[in-house]
Amino acid sequence: MYSKFGHIGLSRYLFDKMSDRNEASWNNMMSGFVRAGFYRESMRFFNEMRGFGVKPSGIAFASLVTACERSEWMRIEGVQVHGFIVKVGLLSDVFVGTSLVHLYGNYGLAADAMKVFQEMIYKNVVSWTALMVAYVDYGEPSMVMNIYRRMRTEGLSCNDNTMSSVISSCVSLKDEWLGYQVLGNVIRNGLETNVSVGNSLISMFGYFGSVKEACCVFSCMGEHDTISWNSMIAAYTRNGLCKESLRCFSWMFNVHKEINSTTLSTVLAGCGSVDNLKWGRGIHSLVLKFGWNSNVCTSNTLITMYSDAGRCEDAASVFQGMVEKDMISWNSMMACYAQDGNCLDALKLLATMFYMRRGVNYVTFTSALAACSDPEFAIEGKTLHALVIHFGLHENVIVGNALVTLYAKSGLMIEAKKVFQTMPKRDGVTWNALIGGHADCQETDEALKAFKLMREEGAPINYITISNVLGACLAPNDLLEHGMPIHAFIILTGFHSDEYVQNSLITMYAKCGDLNSSNNIFDRLTYKNASAWNAMMAANAHNGHMEEALKFLLKMRRAGVNVDQFSFSECLAAAAKLAILEEGQQLHGLAVKLGCDSNPFVASATMDMYGKCGEIDDVLRIIPRPADRSRLSWNILTSSFSRHGFFEKAKETFHEMINLGKLVNPVVSPSSDDLPGFWKARIWQAITSGETGKSGSSTSFTASSLRYSPVFE
């Protein structure tokens, strides 16, 4: 009795005072130690038992093996106990054999668990289930299904744990039809109302997108535990039904009243977008109100939520306020900086981890490398590469993929190929990163060679592969030689129905000068999403049809398709090329109305438009503070001054940029590519010689002076 309530000291006291002890006394005391978590003490007690000359029974051995299993650091002792069991001939005891199967399964030794199982003379449903659980934990769902079939062949009935293992394996195998077959067996065995089985079914249907079926299972359950509610919330969240998950959470809060960190993490996971962030902030307030912010798991999910919603500052605030942090906390914050493109803060965080002697793993370095995937931080990226080798993580395929991506995005394709060639194992992501890098660097032949090698090696090809290869076709000469054969390959392999591939085909034909084919592909699309419309805008702009690009925006809005940041970027660039201020202002007003003006791409395009239209005051009004400006913002400002004859201001801006560590050529920039060669030379001369506008005098900078600058005279 005392041991069942955790009073192991009292239990031992009464045991020691007993004048006459039988087998049941020793077995109960042994079970008490294991139940209370005193695993080492149970081993000493077992030796004490043998010292008194008591012959251990099957129950005593089963308890001892269970102690070795639950301790998580007594694997060697467990193997020794196994040897002793064989020696005394108790392996035939079904309880002892089953406990050994549990032991090896818990330590990830599924093959050893199978050997023990096969040596067992008698097996019950618990034995079969223990073997299934071993293979579930080992990550071999196909073996679980094979064991389940064998079990049914032998005519054994399943229990709730058996069915839960089988259902989770259907999810791992991503086999929805198999899941429905198992559902039939669940109903046949009368387990559909069982809480554990019902929870597994809800999770399975949620994973396969069958939310109605998940709701039906939940409604038919006579009893719900916390896992039931969490599973239902997770089903809604996984399928993007944020409001439904919040309603379920509210219902749970009022009816069930037992909420744990998993509940909060699941609800918050559905609020990681700009549209749903207001609900996430509400849940965050609830977390603070009830003191759940001390839970590490909940705080980690808050970091991820704010990161996914693009609120890096809020994520950092949550991180800094955490009293206790685990590796997931550090990695989540690192991933947030990577997603935000904030290399310096990511590197500072990594340095802090080293200083505090925090553990790092492949996830840490993958995020840090992603944060440095920019030509400006190529040196920092190489330093991280050295650290990866130092920590022995260079053979990890995910880290290898991050390194290939880093060098490819930095334009260092020689280094990217070296990493690629030294990787012991490559997957589809590796090949896609290499092909995409060659395409971005306009190395058409190299991209196509890599694509050919990828097919020869039998690596899986997906829509990203096809889009990257199409992106390598840049000139009219590439169309007949490469573009059309790739299009034929796309049709043969069935990728022509993929919307990403369709958009890439539109772009490819446009870049190769065949705008008619782009129009034909677009017109044949049964469903035109925002990406397709944006591709057509870019296609027309690339071929010099700026007015058509602007018309596509009007058609897009009339078709009821939501305009996004890419739509505005393309159209503002077209307005800038045409230097049409009125249309540009209308686009800017629409971007503000739809909340897209804060997007860095839209902001840069807006500044460029105002700069090319001569409205420098508007450029200065919307440009970020010097410390927050991107390289593109600096280039646009410098180009705007130079374009309208304010060379002294261009020179001052250039030197300010250098002082802030932005070492970029201010002349060769996206915003000045269309300047005549004479003006580019004039700008560079002003910067290097210190020439000023208007006959060398210091130029006063006002709106009126812009309108009468020498450029317009």
C-alpha positions, -999 to 999 in steps of 0.1 A, spaced: 0 0 0 27 25 10 48 18 -21 18 25 -43 14 59 -28 52 66 -32 61 62 5 90 38 -3 108 46 30 78 34 50 75 4 28 111 -6 34 108 0 71 78 -24 74 96 -49 52 127 -49 74 105 -53 105 89 -84 91 100 -116 109 87 -139 82 90 -129 45 77 -149 16 81 -146 -22 52 -121 -24 69 -98 2 101 -97 -19 83 -92 -51 61 -64 -37 91 -46 -23 110 -49 -57 79 -36 -76 77 -7 -51 113 4 -58 106 4 -96 73 21 -93 88 49 -72 117 54 -97 144 40 -74 160 20 -102 195 16 -88 181 7 -54 160 -21 -71 192 -36 -84 208 -35 -49 176 -50 -35 178 -78 -60 214 -86 -50 202 -85 -13 174 -109 -21 199 -134 -36 222 -129 -6 194 -141 16 191 -172 -5 157 -163 -20 153 -176 -55 140 -147 -77 107 -154 -95 96 -143 -129 79 -113 -114 111 -102 -97 131 -105 -129 104 -86 -149 105 -58 -123 143 -57 -125 143 -55 -163 117 -28 -162 140 -8 -139 168 -11 -164 144 0 -192 130 31 -174 163 44 -160 175 52 -196 212 47 -185 212 11 -173 215 -7 -207 246 -26 -197 230 -38 -165 199 -48 -185 220 -70 -208 236 -86 -178 202 -93 -163 192 -109 -197 221 -132 -195 212 -142 -159 176 -149 -170 188 -172 -198 211 -189 -172 182 -197 -148 159 -207 -176 132 -180 -171 130 -167 -207 100 -189 -212 81 -168 -187 59 -145 -208 62 -115 -184 100 -118 -183 103 -121 -221 79 -92 -227 99 -70 -203 131 -78 -223 114 -69 -256 104 -35 -239 140 -31 -227 157 -34 -261 130 -14 -278 134 14 -254 172 16 -261 166 16 -299 178 -20 -304 148 -32 -324 167 -61 -340 176 -74 -305 140 -70 -294 130 -92 -324 156 -119 -314 142 -120 -278 106 -122 -292 115 -150 -315 131 -170 -286 100 -166 -265 79 -198 -263 47 -181 -251 36 -147 -264 5 -127 -255 -9 -95 -269 14 -74 -247 44 -91 -262 33 -84 -298 25 -48 -289 59 -43 -272 76 -55 -304 55 -31 -325 64 -2 -302 101 -10 -306 98 -7 -343 77 25 -341 104 41 -320 130 28 -344 113 44 -373 103 14 -393 65 16 -398 66 -11 -425 79 -36 -400 51 -26 -376 25 -34 -403 42 -68 -410 41 -77 -373 4 -66 -371 -4 -89 -401 14 -118 -385 -4 -112 -352 -38 -112 -369 -29 -144 -388 -23 -161 -355 -58 -151 -344 -48 -128 -315 -71 -99 -306 -56 -65 -304 -58 -41 -275 -58 -3 -275 -20 0 -274 -17 -23 -304 -41 -3 -325 -26 30 -315 9 18 -327 -6 5 -360 -25 38 -366 6 59 -360 24 37 -385 -2 44 -412 6 81 -407 44 75 -409 38 55 -441 15 83 -454 -9 56 -465 -44 70 -461 -61 39 -476 -43 16 -452 -55 39 -424 -91 33 -434 -85 -5 -435 -72 -3 -400 -102 17 -390 -124 -12 -401 -104 -35 -378 -108 -10 -349 -146 -11 -353 -145 -49 -356 -127 -52 -323 -150 -27 -306 -123 -2 -298 -136 29 -316 -148 45 -284 -115 38 -266 -99 70 -256 -63 60 -266 -74 46 -300 -98 76 -306 -69 100 -300 -47 81 -326 -76 82 -351 -81 120 -347 -43 125 -352 -44 103 -383 -73 119 -399 -59 154 -391 -26 144 -408 -44 132 -439 -65 164 -441 -98 147 -432 -109 171 -406 -146 161 -408 -137 125 -400 -115 137 -371 -145 157 -358 -167 126 -362 -144 104 -341 -141 132 -315 -179 135 -312 -184 97 -310 -159 93 -281 -177 89 -248 -148 103 -228 -122 129 -237 -88 134 -221 -63 163 -226 -47 144 -255 -81 141 -272 -86 179 -271 -50 185 -282 -53 161 -311 -84 179 -323 -68 213 -320 -38 199 -339 -60 186 -367 -75 221 -372 -41 238 -370 -24 214 -394 -51 221 -420 -48 259 -417 -81 263 -398 -69 288 -372 -104 301 -361 -117 265 -357 -87 256 -336 -92 287 -314 -129 278 -310 -119 243 -299 -94 257 -275 -120 280 -260 -144 250 -257 -116 230 -240 -108 259 -217 -144 261 -205 -154 224 -204 -123 203 -199 -104 230 -179 -71 210 -181 -46 227 -204 -10 218 -207 20 231 -227 12 209 -256 -23 226 -259 -8 261 -259 20 251 -284 -5 236 -308 -28 266 -307 1 291 -311 15 271 -341 -16 280 -360 -12 318 -354 22 321 -371 11 344 -399 4 381 -403 -34 375 -406 -36 354 -374 -10 372 -353 -36 391 -334 -50 358 -321 -15 347 -312 -9 378 -292 -42 371 -273 -30 336 -265 4 351 -255 -15 373 -230 -32 343 -216 1 326 -212 15 355 -192 -17 358 -171 -16 322 -159 22 320 -156 27 295 -184 56 315 -199 79 297 -175 73 265 -196 102 262 -220 80 244 -247 54 271 -247 81 299 -249 98 281 -278 65 280 -297 60 317 -291 94 324 -306 84 303 -337 51 320 -340 65 355 -340 93 343 -364 68 329 -389 48 361 -387 79 382 -395 81 397 -360 117 391 -352 119 417 -325 90 401 -306 106 367 -309 138 381 -295 119 397 -266 103 363 -257 138 346 -260 155 372 -238 127 369 -211 131 331 -208 145 321 -175 154 286 -188 164 278 -224 170 245 -240 186 238 -274 153 242 -292 151 277 -278 185 287 -291 179 270 -325 145 286 -329 159 321 -323 188 313 -347 162 302 -373 143 334 -367 174 355 -375 181 334 -406 145 339 -418 149 376 -412 182 377 -431 199 391 -400 234 375 -403 251 396 -376 226 389 -349 227 352 -358 265 351 -355 263 370 -322 238 344 -309 261 316 -320 291 333 -303 269 335 -271 262 298 -273 299 291 -275 307 314 -247 280 299 -224 291 264 -235 257 256 -248 254 225 -269 252 230 -307 239 205 -333 233 204 -370 201 225 -367 221 253 -351 247 254 -379 220 250 -407 202 281 -394 235 301 -390 246 292 -425 212 302 -439 215 336 -422 249 341 -440 237 331 -475 245 365 -490 276 377 -509 281 404 -483 287 378 -456 308 353 -477 338 355 -452 315 348 -422 301 319 -442 335 304 -447 343 308 -410 311 289 -402 322 262 -427 354 258 -407 334 255 -375 312 228 -391 343 208 -399 357 214 -364 325 200 -348 325 170 -372 292 179 -388 304 183 -424 292 148 -434 256 156 -423 235 159 -454 214 188 -441 244 208 -431 260 199 -465 229 212 -483 231 245 -463 268 249 -473 260 243 -510 232 268 -507 254 294 -489 281 293 -515 256 292 -544 237 323 -532 271 341 -526 280 334 -563 309 311 -552 301 282 -574 336 267 -573 333 263 -535 297 251 -538 309 223 -562 337 213 -539 313 209 -510 289 190 -533 316 166 -545 329 158 -510 294 151 -495 292 113 -487 255 114 -493 233 136 -515 196 140 -517 172 160 -540 178 192 -520 215 190 -526 210 188 -564 184 215 -564 208 239 -545 236 232 -570 214 236 -601 198 267 -587 232 282 -579 244 277 -615 211 292 -628 214 323 -606 250 327 -617 238 324 -654 259 293 -659 234 276 -683 257 248 -694 268 239 -659 231 239 -647 221 215 -675 251 192 -668 242 190 -632 206 182 -642 218 154 -665 240 139 -637 211 141 -613 189 120 -636 217 95 -642 222 91 -604 184 85 -600 179 114 -575 143 124 -571 132 153 -593 105 177 -581 90 210 -592 119 229 -576 144 210 -598 124 218 -630 120 255 -620 157 258 -614 166 242 -647 141 265 -666 157 295 -648 190 286 -664 176 293 -699 182 331 -703 187 339 -740 170 333 -773 198 309 -782 189 287 -752 153 282 -763 157 257 -791 187 240 -777 176 237 -740 142 253 -732 119 234 -756 135 200 -749 130 207 -711 94 216 -718 90 183 -736 105 165 -706 81 183 -684 51 171 -704 65 135 -704 70 134 -667 37 150 -658 51 182 -643 32 204 -667 2 205 -643 23 219 -614 15 256 -609 51 265 -600 64 248 -632 37 266 -653 49 299 -639 85 290 -646 77 281 -682 60 315 -686 92 332 -673 115 310 -694 98 318 -727 97 355 -719 134 356 -710 142 338 -742 122 364 -761 92 343 -770 64 364 -753 37 348 -775 44 313 -759 43 329 -725 8 344 -733 -4 310 -747 6 291 -716 -10 318 -694 -42 318 -714 -45 280 -712 -42 279 -674 -75 267 -658 -66 284 -625 -46 316 -625 -31 324 -591 -12 355 -581 21 339 -591 9 333 -627 -2 370 -630 31 382 -615 50 360 -640 31 376 -669 38 411 -655 75 403 -653 74 387 -687 60 418 -704 84 441 -684 114 420 -694 105 424 -731 100 461 -727 62 462 -727 58 483 -695 23 495 -703 11 459 -707 27 450 -674 6 477 -657 -25 466 -676 -20 431 -662 -24 445 -626 -58 459 -635 -69 426 -651 -56 408 -620 -77 429 -597 -108 426 -619 -103 388 -618 -106 389 -580 -70 378 -574 -53 393 -544 -24 416 -553 8 408 -534 42 424 -528 56 409 -560 28 424 -581 36 459 -567 73 454 -571 69 446 -608 44 474 -616 63 500 -596 95 490 -615 75 494 -648 63 529 -637 99 538 -628 111 527 -663 84 549 -679 89 577 -654 52 581 -650 47 597 -616 8 597 -614 5 560 -620 34 554 -596 17 574 -569 -16 555 -574 3 522 -570 20 535 -539 -14 545 -525 -28 511 -532 2 494 -516 -4 515 -484 -41 506 -485 -34 469 -487 -6 470 -461 21 460 -486 41 492 -484 63 480 -455 75 450 -475 113 457 -483 108 448 -520 78 471 -524 96 499 -504 127 497 -526 106 497 -558 86 527 -545 118 546 -537 133 538 -571 101 550 -588 101 583 -570 138 587 -576 134 582 -614 105 605 -615 125 633 -599 106 633 -565 137 631 -542 117 645 -513 94 614 -514 125 592 -516 138 607 -484 104 605 -468 101 568 -471 137 556 -470 146 539 -437 171 554 -413 208 551 -423 214 523 -398 184 503 -411 190 507 -448 197 478 -471 224 480 -498 197 484 -524 182 514 -505 217 531 -505 221 524 -542 187 538 -550 193 570 -530 228 575 -546 214 569 -580 185 593 -575 209 621 -565 232 614 -594 205 610 -620 193 646 -613 227 662 -611 232 663 -574 267 648 -575 278 663 -542 248 646 -524 256 614 -542 292 616 -529 281 623 -493 257 594 -495 284 571 -508 308 580 -480 281 577 -454 274 542 -468 311 533 -465 313 546 -429 284 523 -420 302 493 -435 282 490 -467 310 485 -492 290 485 -524 296 501 -558 270 529 -559 271 532 -597 265 496 -608 233 490 -590 198 478 -600 184 513 -599 211 527 -622 215 500 -649 195 520 -674 216 552 -670 235 561 -702 273 554 -700 280 592 -700 261 597 -668 277 566 -651 311 580 -659 300 615 -646 287 600 -613 319 581 -607 340 612 -615 320 631 -589 325 605 -563 362 602 -568 371 638 -575 347 655 -552 329 674 -579 297 692 -569 266 701 -588 261 735 -605 295 747 -615 312 732 -585 293 752 -559 277 736 -530 242 726 -540 213 736 -517 190 706 -514 153 716 -517 123 704 -536 124 735 -558 160 731 -567 152 695 -579 126 708 -604 151 732 -619 182 710 -617 206 710 -647 193 676 -659 160 692 -669 175 724 -684 
